[in-house]
Amino acid sequence: MQLLTKENCPEPDWRALALLIERGGLNARDPQLLAQAYRHSTFCWYGYEGDRLIATARAISDLTWASYLADVVIDPDYQGRGYGAQLMNEISRTLLPFGKVFIYSVCDKVEFYKKYQFSLLTTGMVACSPETLFSMRKNGYIRE
């Protein structure tokens, strides 16, 4: 996989990126809002196999103490080939010099992230709309 960053990759096809994120098991995203989120992120990664976008991730960072990693996805058709490890190794190399890296993971990927120095927090918290809170409880992200 050829792994490009925000600095050396032309803007992706935002519809293709939205489809990749949805196929990867994250919530469906509006391509315009997705473009806004990526443009405002400190770091972005895009993985290509030929001309096909097969991987992505992004992070916001204060470049001093903390970064927040989001939207880490490998196309399901390309999983199990080491691309997730390639992406996570590059993310770790980039972000860990800037301190702690936080991620909000889908439930079935927690064990994957533990392989890359991530540990579960006992004090993580979230504030959001009542609708989002209900959905998060329903999907197992919040324990009472």
Residue pairs with C-beta under 8 A, 6 or more apart in sequence:
1 47
1 48
1 49
1 54
1 55
1 78
1 83
1 86
1 87
2 47
2 48
2 49
3 45
3 46
3 47
3 48
3 55
3 86
3 87
3 90
4 45
4 46
4 47
4 48
5 43
5 44
5 45
5 46
6 38
6 41
6 43
6 44
9 44
9 46
11 35
12 46
12 53
12 56
13 53
14 31
14 32
14 34
14 35
15 31
16 53
17 31
17 34
17 38
17 53
17 56
18 28
18 29
18 30
18 31
18 34
20 53
20 54
20 55
20 56
20 73
20 75
21 27
21 28
21 29
21 34
21 56
21 71
21 73
22 28
22 29
23 73
23 75
23 76
24 73
24 74
24 75
24 76
25 73
25 76
25 106
25 108
26 71
26 73
26 106
37 58
37 70
37 71
38 44
38 58
40 60
41 58
41 59
41 60
41 70
42 59
42 60
42 61
42 63
42 67
43 58
43 59
43 61
43 67
43 91
43 94
43 95
44 56
44 57
44 58
44 59
45 55
45 56
45 57
45 58
45 87
45 90
45 91
46 53
46 55
46 56
47 53
47 54
47 55
47 56
47 74
47 83
47 86
47 87
48 54
49 78
52 75
53 75
54 74
54 75
54 77
54 78
54 83
55 73
55 74
55 75
55 78
55 83
55 84
55 87
56 71
56 72
56 73
57 69
57 70
57 71
57 72
57 73
57 87
57 91
58 69
58 70
58 71
59 67
59 68
59 69
59 70
59 91
59 94
59 95
59 101
60 67
60 68
60 70
61 67
61 68
61 95
61 98
62 98
63 98
64 98
64 99
65 98
65 99
65 100
66 98
66 99
66 100
66 101
66 102
67 95
67 98
67 99
67 100
67 101
67 102
68 101
68 102
68 103
68 104
69 91
69 95
69 101
69 102
69 103
70 103
70 104
72 87
72 88
72 91
72 103
74 83
74 84
74 87
84 112
88 113
88 115
88 116
89 116
91 101
91 116
92 101
92 116
92 117
95 101
96 117
101 118
103 113
103 118
105 113
105 118
107 139
107 140
107 141
110 120
126 133
126 136
126 142
128 136
133 142
136 142
137 144
